[in-house]
Amino acid sequence: MPAKALPGFRDFYPADTALLHHIVAAWRTVSARYGFEEYDGPPLEPLELYTSKSGEEIVGQLYHFEDKGGRAVSLRPEMTPTLARMVAAKSSDFKKPIRWYSIPQLFRYERQQRGRLREHFQLNMDLIGEAGPLADAEVIAAAIDVMRELGFGPDDVRVRISDRRVIRALLLHGGVADDQLAAAYVTIDKVEREDRAKGRARLAAAGFAPEVVEEILRIGEIRGLEAVTDRLRAVPDGRDVGEGLTACHDALQNIGLGNFVDVDLSIVRGLAYYTGIVFELFDAGRSLRAICGGGRYDGLLKALGGVDLPGVGFGMGDVVLGELLRSHERLPERRPSIDVYLVAVTTSDVAEVLSLGHALRDRGVRVEYALKAQAVAKQLKIASARQARRAVLVGPDEREAGEAVVRDLMDGSEERVSLTALRDTFTWA
C-alpha cells in the first residue's frame, strides 16, 4: 500500500477538513450576500472543451485520457469552459445579468510550489450579461468581502486593479505594434518578478527598438489612478479609454472598500481572453502567490459557447487562502466533535444508554458512548479527549430512580436529572 498521497494531492484529516469548510463557508456566505446562485458541472469533460479555449499546449497540464467509449476526456482544470457551455445551452432561460458561483475541485498537472498543488478547491464567481464598470466593481468587492469575512483588513490584503484597454492604448502610443502586444504584456506581467536586464533582453530579441523597450518597462511601473490619468492625457481618446478604470475605482470607493484597492498597471493577467478591467488580490507583504485573480472577458462566452454575452469574474483557490490563514494565526477554532458522552456504569445500563443516546440525537445533540464494555474511568477519559462539555452517567441506582448524573467536564460539578427531562427538555447548549 502506498505510504502517502500522490504528489500534489492532499489527505484531509479532520483539522484540514475543518479549515477547508471554514474557507468554503466564507465563500458561500459572501456569494449569497451578493445574490449569486450556486451551480456545478461534471468533473470530467471532453478534452476538446479545454483545447478549444487554450490551444493544444494546455494538454501537457491536464489529467487526460481516453475513456472506455474511446472519447478523449480530461479532469477539469478550470470552470470557465463548463460555465460557457452551460450558459450557452440555456441562455434564453435566464434573466440577465446572470450571477453564478461554483466551488469545484480542479486538477492540473503542474510543477508544485508553495501555494500551488495539482488539485485545489476554487471559488468561481461570474457576472454575465452586464458590460458596465459597476459589474467589474461588484465582483472585485465580493472578492474583498471574502477576505473581510475571514478576518482580514486592508493592512493584510491588497487588490491591485488595472485595465487591458488602458495598457493597450499606452503601448500602441509608445510604439508597440498590434502584433507585438502579446510580447509586451508578458514583460509587463513579469516586471516585479524578474531582473530588468532579462526583460530588456527578451524584448530586444523580439525586435523591439531600445526606446520602445524602455517605454514598455515604464508603463509596467505606473501606479495610482492619478498617474494613469496623467499618462492617458497624451494618448488620442485617452480620457475615453480610461473611463472604465476610473468608474470601477470610484465605485469601489463609494462602496466603502477603496482602502483595499491599488491601481497598478503591472497587473496584466496572462490569459489572452481578458478585454478590460483585470485584478489580482495579494497578501500585503507579497509573501504568497496571488490569492485570487480575474477580470472582464467579453468575447470568451461567444468563442466557447456561441452566445455573445459580456462577462466578468474571478477564481480564488483554497491553497493560498489556507497558507494565509496559517501565517496570520487565524485558523478556525476546533469545535468539539460531541456535546455529551453517555457513560454506562455497568453492562446492564447499556440498553438505557442506547435508548437515551438515540433520543438525544433526534433532538440534534451530538452524542457518543462506548461501543463495548469499559470501565467508567476509561469512558470519562474518552469523553475528555473528545472535549465533550458534559458526561451523563447511567447506573443501576440512577435507572431505578428514573434519573442520571450529569457531570460538567469543565468544572466538575454534578446534578441529578430525570431521564425524561434529559430526553425532552434539558438544554445541552
C-alpha positions as CSV (number, residue, x, y, z in Angstrom):
1,M,0.0,0.0,0.0
2,P,1.4,3.5,-0.9
3,A,2.6,5.3,2.2
4,K,1.2,8.7,1.1
5,A,-1.0,10.5,-1.4
6,L,0.2,11.2,-4.9
7,P,2.5,14.3,-5.4
8,G,0.4,17.5,-5.3
9,F,-2.6,15.9,-3.8
10,R,-3.8,16.2,-0.2
11,D,-5.2,14.0,2.5
12,F,-7.8,15.9,4.5
13,Y,-7.5,14.9,8.2
14,P,-10.3,16.4,10.4
15,A,-8.3,19.6,11.1
16,D,-7.6,20.1,7.4
17,T,-11.3,19.4,6.6
18,A,-12.3,21.9,9.2
19,L,-10.1,24.6,7.6
20,L,-11.5,23.8,4.2
21,H,-15.0,24.1,5.5
22,H,-14.2,27.4,7.2
23,I,-13.0,28.8,3.8
24,V,-15.9,27.3,1.9
25,A,-18.4,28.8,4.4
26,A,-16.9,32.2,3.9
27,W,-17.2,31.7,0.1
28,R,-20.8,30.7,0.3
29,T,-21.8,33.4,2.8
30,V,-20.4,36.2,0.7
31,S,-21.7,34.8,-2.6
32,A,-25.2,34.6,-1.1
33,R,-25.0,38.2,0.2
34,Y,-24.2,39.4,-3.4
35,G,-27.2,37.5,-4.8
36,F,-25.1,34.8,-6.6
37,E,-26.6,31.3,-7.2
38,E,-24.5,28.2,-6.9
39,Y,-24.1,25.9,-9.9
40,D,-21.8,22.9,-10.7
41,G,-20.8,20.7,-13.6
42,P,-19.2,17.4,-14.2
43,P,-15.6,16.9,-13.0
44,L,-14.8,15.0,-16.3
45,E,-15.3,16.9,-19.6
46,P,-14.3,16.4,-23.2
47,L,-10.7,17.3,-23.8
48,E,-11.8,19.5,-26.7
49,L,-13.6,21.8,-24.3
50,Y,-10.2,23.0,-23.0
51,T,-8.1,22.8,-26.1
52,S,-10.6,24.9,-28.0
53,K,-10.1,27.6,-25.4
54,S,-6.4,27.4,-24.6
55,G,-4.9,25.5,-27.6
56,E,-3.2,22.1,-27.7
57,E,-0.3,23.3,-25.5
58,I,-2.6,23.0,-22.5
59,V,-2.8,19.2,-22.8
60,G,0.5,18.9,-21.0
61,Q,-1.0,20.4,-17.9
62,L,-4.1,18.2,-17.9
63,Y,-5.0,14.9,-16.4
64,H,-6.4,13.5,-19.6
65,F,-7.0,10.0,-21.0
66,E,-9.2,8.0,-23.3
67,D,-12.3,6.6,-21.7
68,K,-13.9,3.2,-22.4
69,G,-16.0,4.8,-25.1
70,G,-13.0,6.0,-27.0
71,R,-13.6,9.6,-26.0
72,A,-10.7,12.0,-25.2
73,V,-11.6,13.4,-21.8
74,S,-9.9,15.4,-19.0
75,L,-10.4,16.1,-15.3
76,R,-11.5,19.8,-15.2
77,P,-8.6,22.2,-14.8
78,E,-10.9,25.2,-14.6
79,M,-14.6,26.1,-14.6
80,T,-15.0,28.8,-17.2
81,P,-15.4,26.4,-20.2
82,T,-18.1,24.5,-18.4
83,L,-19.8,27.7,-17.4
84,A,-19.8,28.9,-21.1
85,R,-21.3,25.6,-22.2
86,M,-24.0,25.7,-19.6
87,V,-24.9,29.3,-20.2
88,A,-25.0,28.8,-24.0
89,A,-27.3,25.8,-23.6
90,K,-30.0,27.7,-21.8
91,S,-29.1,31.4,-22.2
92,S,-32.7,32.5,-23.0
93,D,-34.0,30.9,-19.8
94,F,-32.0,33.2,-17.5
95,K,-32.7,36.8,-16.6
96,K,-29.6,39.0,-17.2
97,P,-27.3,39.6,-15.6
98,I,-26.6,36.1,-14.5
99,R,-24.9,35.9,-11.1
100,W,-23.4,32.4,-10.6
101,Y,-20.8,30.9,-8.4
102,S,-19.3,27.5,-8.1
103,I,-16.8,25.7,-5.8
104,P,-15.3,22.9,-7.9
105,Q,-12.3,20.8,-7.2
106,L,-9.9,21.4,-10.1
107,F,-6.9,19.4,-11.3
108,R,-3.8,20.5,-13.2
109,Y,-0.6,18.6,-13.7
110,E,1.8,21.4,-12.9
111,R,5.0,21.9,-11.0
112,Q,4.3,22.1,-7.3
113,Q,5.3,25.1,-5.2
114,R,4.1,26.9,-2.2
115,G,0.5,27.8,-2.7
116,R,0.1,25.6,-5.8
117,L,-0.8,22.0,-5.9
118,R,-2.1,19.6,-8.5
119,E,-5.6,19.8,-7.1
120,H,-7.4,22.5,-5.3
121,F,-10.9,23.8,-4.5
122,Q,-11.7,27.1,-6.0
123,L,-14.4,29.8,-5.7
124,N,-15.5,30.9,-9.1
125,M,-17.8,34.0,-9.2
126,D,-19.0,35.2,-12.6
127,L,-21.4,38.0,-13.5
128,I,-22.6,37.5,-17.1
129,G,-24.7,39.9,-19.3
130,E,-23.5,43.3,-18.0
131,A,-20.7,45.2,-19.7
132,G,-20.6,48.3,-17.4
133,P,-17.9,49.1,-14.8
134,L,-20.3,48.6,-11.9
135,A,-20.2,44.9,-12.7
136,D,-16.4,44.9,-12.5
137,A,-16.6,46.7,-9.2
138,E,-19.2,44.2,-7.9
139,V,-17.1,41.1,-8.4
140,I,-14.0,42.9,-7.0
141,A,-16.0,43.9,-4.0
142,A,-17.1,40.3,-3.5
143,A,-13.5,39.1,-3.5
144,I,-12.6,41.7,-0.9
145,D,-15.5,40.8,1.2
146,V,-14.5,37.2,1.3
147,M,-11.2,38.3,2.8
148,R,-13.1,40.5,5.3
149,E,-15.3,37.6,6.2
150,L,-12.2,35.6,7.0
151,G,-11.0,38.4,9.3
152,F,-8.5,40.3,7.0
153,G,-8.3,44.0,6.6
154,P,-6.5,46.4,4.2
155,D,-3.3,46.1,6.2
156,D,-3.4,42.3,5.5
157,V,-4.5,42.1,1.8
158,R,-4.5,44.4,-1.2
159,V,-6.4,44.3,-4.5
160,R,-4.4,45.5,-7.5
161,I,-6.5,46.6,-10.4
162,S,-5.7,47.5,-13.9
163,D,-7.3,47.7,-17.4
164,R,-6.1,45.9,-20.5
165,R,-7.7,48.7,-22.6
166,V,-5.5,51.3,-20.9
167,I,-2.3,49.2,-21.2
168,R,-3.0,48.5,-24.8
169,A,-3.6,52.2,-25.6
170,L,-0.4,53.2,-23.8
171,L,1.6,50.5,-25.6
172,L,0.3,51.5,-29.0
173,H,1.0,55.1,-28.3
174,G,4.5,54.2,-27.1
175,G,5.4,52.5,-30.4
176,V,4.3,48.9,-29.9
177,A,2.7,47.3,-33.0
178,D,-0.5,45.3,-32.7
179,D,1.2,42.1,-33.4
180,Q,3.8,42.9,-30.7
181,L,1.3,43.4,-27.9
182,A,1.4,39.9,-26.5
183,A,5.2,40.0,-26.1
184,A,4.9,43.4,-24.3
185,Y,2.2,42.0,-22.0
186,V,4.4,39.2,-20.9
187,T,7.2,41.6,-19.9
188,I,4.8,43.9,-18.0
189,D,3.3,40.9,-16.2
190,K,6.8,40.0,-15.0
191,V,8.1,43.5,-14.3
192,E,8.1,42.9,-10.5
193,R,9.3,39.3,-10.6
194,E,12.3,39.3,-12.9
195,D,15.5,41.3,-13.4
196,R,15.1,44.3,-15.7
197,A,18.0,43.0,-17.9
198,K,16.2,39.8,-18.6
199,G,13.1,41.7,-19.7
200,R,15.1,44.0,-21.9
201,A,16.8,41.1,-23.5
202,R,13.6,39.3,-24.2
203,L,12.0,42.4,-25.8
204,A,15.2,43.1,-27.8
205,A,15.2,39.6,-29.1
206,A,11.5,40.1,-30.2
207,G,12.6,43.0,-32.3
208,F,11.6,46.0,-30.2
209,A,13.6,49.2,-30.6
210,P,15.6,50.3,-27.4
211,E,13.4,53.3,-26.8
212,V,10.2,51.2,-27.1
213,V,11.7,48.6,-24.6
214,E,12.2,51.4,-22.1
215,E,8.6,52.7,-22.6
216,I,7.2,49.2,-22.1
217,L,9.0,49.0,-18.8
218,R,7.9,52.5,-17.7
219,I,4.3,51.6,-18.5
220,G,4.6,48.5,-16.2
221,E,5.7,50.7,-13.4
222,I,2.8,53.1,-13.4
223,R,1.0,53.1,-10.0
224,G,-2.1,55.0,-8.9
225,L,-5.1,56.3,-10.7
226,E,-3.8,59.9,-10.9
227,A,-0.6,58.6,-12.6
228,V,-2.6,56.6,-15.1
229,T,-4.9,59.6,-15.9
230,D,-1.8,61.8,-16.5
231,R,-0.3,59.4,-18.9
232,L,-3.5,59.0,-20.8
233,R,-3.7,62.7,-21.5
234,A,-1.1,62.3,-24.2
235,V,-3.0,59.4,-25.9
236,P,-5.7,60.1,-28.5
237,D,-9.1,59.4,-26.9
238,G,-7.2,58.6,-23.7
239,R,-9.9,60.0,-21.5
240,D,-12.4,57.7,-23.0
241,V,-10.0,54.7,-22.7
242,G,-9.6,55.4,-19.0
243,E,-13.3,55.8,-18.2
244,G,-13.9,52.2,-17.2
245,L,-10.9,52.0,-14.8
246,T,-11.9,55.4,-13.2
247,A,-15.5,54.4,-12.9
248,C,-14.6,51.0,-11.3
249,H,-12.2,52.6,-8.9
250,D,-14.7,55.3,-7.9
251,A,-17.4,52.6,-7.4
252,L,-15.2,50.7,-5.0
253,Q,-14.6,54.0,-3.1
254,N,-18.3,54.6,-2.9
255,I,-19.0,51.0,-1.7
256,G,-16.5,51.7,1.1
257,L,-13.7,49.3,0.0
258,G,-11.4,51.8,-1.6
259,N,-8.8,51.4,1.2
260,F,-8.2,47.8,-0.1
261,V,-7.5,48.9,-3.7
262,D,-4.4,49.9,-5.6
263,V,-4.3,50.9,-9.2
264,D,-1.3,49.0,-10.7
265,L,-0.6,48.7,-14.4
266,S,1.8,45.8,-13.8
267,I,-1.4,43.6,-13.5
268,V,-2.0,42.2,-16.9
269,R,-3.2,38.7,-16.3
270,G,-1.6,36.2,-18.7
271,L,-4.8,34.8,-20.2
272,A,-5.4,36.3,-23.7
273,Y,-9.1,36.5,-23.4
274,Y,-9.3,39.4,-20.9
275,T,-10.7,42.5,-22.5
276,G,-11.0,45.2,-19.8
277,I,-10.6,45.5,-16.1
278,V,-8.2,42.9,-14.6
279,F,-7.3,42.4,-11.0
280,E,-5.3,40.3,-8.5
281,L,-5.6,40.0,-4.8
282,F,-2.4,39.5,-2.7
283,D,-1.3,39.4,0.9
284,A,0.1,42.8,1.8
285,G,3.6,41.5,2.3
286,R,3.6,39.7,-1.0
287,S,5.0,36.6,0.6
288,L,2.5,34.3,-1.2
289,R,1.1,33.8,-4.7
290,A,-1.9,35.7,-5.8
291,I,-4.9,34.8,-3.6
292,C,-7.3,35.4,-6.5
293,G,-7.3,36.8,-9.9
294,G,-9.8,37.7,-12.6
295,G,-11.3,40.3,-14.9
296,R,-13.5,41.1,-17.8
297,Y,-13.8,38.6,-20.7
298,D,-16.4,40.0,-23.0
299,G,-15.6,37.8,-26.0
300,L,-15.0,34.5,-24.3
301,L,-18.5,33.1,-24.0
302,K,-19.1,33.7,-27.7
303,A,-15.9,31.9,-28.6
304,L,-16.5,28.9,-26.3
305,G,-20.3,28.6,-26.3
306,G,-21.6,30.7,-29.2
307,V,-23.6,33.1,-27.0
308,D,-22.5,36.7,-27.3
309,L,-22.7,37.9,-23.7
310,P,-20.2,40.1,-21.7
311,G,-18.8,38.6,-18.6
312,V,-16.6,39.4,-15.6
313,G,-15.4,37.0,-12.9
314,F,-12.6,35.6,-10.8
315,G,-11.2,32.4,-9.3
316,M,-10.0,32.1,-5.7
317,G,-8.3,28.9,-4.6
318,D,-8.2,27.4,-1.1
319,V,-4.5,26.5,-1.0
320,V,-3.1,30.1,-0.8
321,L,-6.0,31.1,1.5
322,G,-5.1,28.3,3.8
323,E,-1.4,29.4,3.8
324,L,-2.6,33.0,4.6
325,L,-4.8,31.9,7.5
326,R,-2.0,29.8,9.0
327,S,0.6,32.6,8.6
328,H,-1.7,35.1,10.4
329,E,-2.8,32.5,13.0
330,R,-6.4,32.8,12.1
331,L,-7.3,29.2,11.8
332,P,-10.8,28.3,12.8
333,E,-11.4,27.2,16.4
334,R,-11.7,23.5,16.6
335,R,-15.2,22.6,17.6
336,P,-15.6,19.6,19.9
337,S,-16.9,16.6,18.0
338,I,-19.6,15.8,20.5
339,D,-21.8,17.6,23.1
340,V,-22.2,14.8,25.6
341,Y,-20.7,11.4,26.3
342,L,-23.0,8.8,27.8
343,V,-21.4,6.5,30.4
344,A,-22.9,3.1,31.1
345,V,-21.7,2.2,34.7
346,T,-22.5,-1.5,34.2
347,T,-23.4,-3.7,31.3
348,S,-27.0,-3.7,32.4
349,D,-27.1,0.0,31.8
350,V,-26.2,-0.2,28.1
351,A,-29.8,-0.6,26.9
352,E,-30.8,2.7,28.6
353,V,-27.7,4.5,27.2
354,L,-28.6,3.3,23.7
355,S,-32.1,4.5,24.0
356,L,-31.2,7.8,25.6
357,G,-28.5,8.4,23.0
358,H,-30.8,7.9,20.1
359,A,-33.4,10.2,21.7
360,L,-30.8,12.9,22.1
361,R,-29.6,12.6,18.6
362,D,-33.1,13.0,17.3
363,R,-33.0,16.4,19.1
364,G,-29.8,17.4,17.3
365,V,-27.5,16.7,20.2
366,R,-24.1,15.3,19.3
367,V,-23.7,12.1,21.3
368,E,-21.1,9.4,21.7
369,Y,-20.9,6.3,24.0
370,A,-18.7,3.3,24.4
371,L,-19.3,0.5,21.9
372,K,-18.1,-2.2,24.2
373,A,-17.9,-2.8,28.0
374,Q,-15.4,-0.4,29.5
375,A,-14.6,0.9,33.0
376,V,-16.2,4.2,33.9
377,A,-12.8,5.9,34.2
378,K,-11.9,4.9,30.7
379,Q,-15.2,6.2,29.3
380,L,-14.7,9.5,31.1
381,K,-11.1,9.7,29.7
382,I,-12.5,9.3,26.2
383,A,-15.2,12.0,26.9
384,S,-12.4,14.4,27.9
385,A,-10.3,13.6,24.8
386,R,-13.4,14.4,22.7
387,Q,-13.7,17.7,24.5
388,A,-17.3,17.0,25.4
389,R,-18.8,19.6,27.7
390,R,-20.8,17.0,29.7
391,A,-20.9,13.4,30.6
392,V,-24.1,11.6,31.6
393,L,-23.6,8.6,33.9
394,V,-26.3,6.0,33.9
395,G,-26.0,3.3,36.7
396,P,-28.4,0.8,38.3
397,D,-29.3,3.1,41.1
398,E,-30.0,6.0,38.8
399,R,-32.1,3.9,36.4
400,E,-34.2,2.7,39.4
401,A,-34.8,6.3,40.3
402,G,-35.5,7.3,36.7
403,E,-32.5,9.6,36.8
404,A,-29.0,10.1,35.5
405,V,-26.0,12.0,36.8
406,V,-25.0,14.9,34.5
407,R,-21.3,15.9,35.1
408,D,-20.0,19.2,33.7
409,L,-16.5,18.3,32.5
410,M,-15.4,21.9,32.5
411,D,-15.8,22.5,36.3
412,G,-16.5,19.0,37.6
413,S,-19.9,19.9,39.1
414,E,-22.7,17.4,39.0
415,E,-26.5,17.3,39.1
416,R,-29.1,14.6,39.0
417,V,-31.6,15.0,36.2
418,S,-34.6,12.8,35.4
419,L,-34.2,10.6,32.3
420,T,-37.5,12.1,30.9
421,A,-36.1,15.7,31.2
422,L,-32.8,14.6,29.6
423,R,-34.8,13.2,26.6
424,D,-37.2,16.0,26.2
425,T,-36.3,19.4,27.8
426,F,-32.8,19.5,29.1
427,T,-30.7,22.3,27.5
428,W,-27.5,21.0,26.0
429,A,-26.1,24.2,24.5
